[in-house]
């Protein structure tokens, strides 16, 4: 499945406040997921397998490393086999493993993560998602800007990299 996202990642010192705001907006709480993301060496973009209780997927994505508004092109395959994991490890090699606890929320097509990443701390992510280009870019940008302001995301807290880049 192809996705286009407009997203951000920010350091988060006010996890409880973020959680309260999301719930006050009637966000659909999907649960808390312990996720292990295994990133593989790749000539372009990022390639990972995510293993969790809620989300299990093979993900390839290309994204600009802009702190305030990242655009991502994503190809996603749900529930990859363990054999595929072995093939990727043996053929490409593991770049880094990211271990995190993630709370997952949705408001329509906008996904929110409250993350605790081992070795890094707490973060908030906002992803305005268009599956198969069904939602125009202008609408995604409008949603993104609205939730960034609503959640009081401070520019100084924005992160321009993936967790994998920070940990490697």
Wavefront OBJ file of the C-alpha trace (Angstrom):
o trace
v 0.000 0.000 0.000
v 1.341 3.441 -0.919
v 1.022 6.385 1.460
v 1.956 10.025 1.400
v 2.416 11.686 4.814
v 3.091 15.129 6.130
v 4.589 14.617 9.560
v 6.703 15.825 12.437
v 8.553 14.420 15.407
v 9.256 16.491 18.522
v 10.768 16.008 21.948
v 7.885 15.903 24.436
v 8.096 16.927 28.073
v 4.290 17.258 28.488
v 3.063 13.741 27.675
v 0.056 13.966 30.018
v -1.096 17.250 28.480
v -0.769 15.858 24.931
v -2.761 12.770 25.941
v -5.516 14.938 27.500
v -5.775 17.147 24.403
v -6.052 14.123 22.107
v -8.748 12.537 24.248
v -10.645 15.865 24.446
v -10.715 15.778 20.621
v -12.289 12.289 20.760
v -9.176 10.637 19.373
v -9.509 6.911 18.797
v -6.968 5.310 21.141
v -5.667 2.115 19.535
v -3.524 1.111 22.504
v 0.039 0.957 23.726
v 2.418 -1.027 21.566
v 5.904 -2.243 22.429
v 7.590 -1.916 19.045
v 10.956 -3.167 17.869
v 11.972 -1.494 14.595
v 14.841 -3.220 12.808
v 16.388 -0.905 10.206
v 18.375 -2.417 7.361
v 21.180 -0.909 5.343
v 19.703 0.693 2.229
v 21.196 2.679 -0.660
v 18.300 5.131 -0.573
v 15.478 5.860 1.835
v 14.906 3.813 4.961
v 13.877 0.167 5.178
v 12.599 -1.411 8.385
v 10.540 -4.211 9.810
v 8.344 -3.201 12.732
v 7.335 -5.878 15.221
v 4.720 -4.993 17.802
v 1.508 -6.185 19.417
v -0.602 -3.775 17.328
v 1.528 -2.976 14.288
v 3.625 -5.450 12.277
v 4.876 -4.245 8.930
v 7.642 -3.958 6.394
v 8.138 -0.277 5.598
v 10.200 1.483 2.956
v 10.099 5.260 3.065
v 11.772 8.276 1.573
v 11.582 11.467 3.569
v 13.229 14.842 3.658
v 14.961 15.552 6.964
v 13.216 18.836 7.666
v 12.501 19.491 11.345
v 9.184 21.312 11.023
v 7.330 19.559 8.194
v 8.530 16.296 6.692
v 7.028 14.788 3.556
v 7.232 11.019 3.285
v 6.528 8.601 0.478
v 5.846 5.211 2.019
v 5.389 1.666 0.761
v 3.945 -0.587 3.444
v 3.378 -4.343 3.638
v 1.437 -5.693 6.615
v 2.593 -8.750 8.587
v 5.860 -9.650 6.832
v 7.086 -13.190 7.393
v 9.955 -14.089 9.695
v 11.666 -15.591 6.632
v 11.656 -12.173 4.948
v 13.236 -10.727 8.078
v 16.053 -13.286 7.822
v 16.515 -12.568 4.112
v 16.855 -8.819 4.731
v 19.263 -9.335 7.619
v 21.471 -11.704 5.625
v 21.424 -9.720 2.386
v 21.499 -6.099 3.592
v 22.663 -6.252 7.207
v 21.103 -4.525 10.200
v 21.782 -0.804 10.535
v 20.188 -0.236 13.959
v 17.371 -1.517 16.198
v 14.956 0.935 17.830
v 13.079 -0.237 20.940
v 10.101 1.922 21.905
v 6.807 2.045 23.758
v 4.211 3.757 21.570
v 0.708 5.006 22.328
v -1.289 5.155 19.075
v -4.188 7.557 18.453
v -6.195 8.499 15.355
v -8.428 11.391 14.476
v -9.782 10.513 11.037
v -6.705 10.136 8.787
v -4.313 11.827 11.231
v -2.216 9.506 13.363
v -0.561 10.523 16.630
v 2.193 8.689 18.481
v 3.315 9.329 22.007
v 6.628 7.492 22.150
v 9.105 6.545 24.792
v 12.290 5.468 23.008
v 14.863 3.510 24.957
v 17.954 5.664 25.321
v 16.310 8.839 23.940
v 13.233 9.758 25.999
v 9.695 10.963 25.157
v 8.459 12.199 21.781
v 5.257 13.170 19.996
v 4.652 12.443 16.317
v 1.896 13.759 14.066
v 1.246 12.106 10.685
v -1.396 13.449 8.292
v -1.826 10.410 6.026
v -3.131 10.005 2.493
v -3.479 6.377 1.428
v -3.108 5.980 -2.349
v -3.309 9.781 -2.773
v -7.004 9.922 -1.820
v -6.604 13.107 0.252
v -5.172 16.199 -1.460
v -1.876 17.628 -0.197
v -3.596 20.930 0.732
v -5.974 19.103 3.092
v -3.071 17.201 4.691
v -1.183 20.456 5.251
v -4.272 22.056 6.779
v -4.724 19.120 9.176
v -1.020 19.060 10.024
v -0.911 22.788 10.820
v -4.083 22.587 12.909
v -2.843 19.738 15.123
v 0.662 21.158 15.447
v -0.880 24.323 16.857
v -3.476 22.500 18.984
v -0.808 20.315 20.621
v 1.401 23.368 21.219
v 4.406 21.861 19.478
v 7.368 24.154 20.112
v 9.748 24.736 17.182
v 12.787 24.240 19.446
v 11.616 20.687 20.232
v 11.329 19.534 16.610
v 13.556 16.655 15.487
v 14.736 16.446 11.887
v 15.844 12.794 11.929
v 14.490 9.309 12.390
v 15.067 7.549 15.721
v 17.315 5.218 13.723
v 19.545 8.140 12.669
v 19.831 9.435 16.223
v 20.723 6.003 17.685
v 23.201 4.791 15.059
l 1 2 3 4 5 6 7 8 9 10 11 12 13 14 15 16 17 18 19 20 21 22 23 24 25 26 27 28 29 30 31 32 33 34 35 36 37 38 39 40 41 42 43 44 45 46 47 48 49 50 51 52 53 54 55 56 57 58 59 60 61 62 63 64 65 66 67 68 69 70 71 72 73 74 75 76 77 78 79 80 81 82 83 84 85 86 87 88 89 90 91 92 93 94 95 96 97 98 99 100 101 102 103 104 105 106 107 108 109 110 111 112 113 114 115 116 117 118 119 120 121 122 123 124 125 126 127 128 129 130 131 132 133 134 135 136 137 138 139 140 141 142 143 144 145 146 147 148 149 150 151 152 153 154 155 156 157 158 159 160 161 162 163 164 165 166 167 168
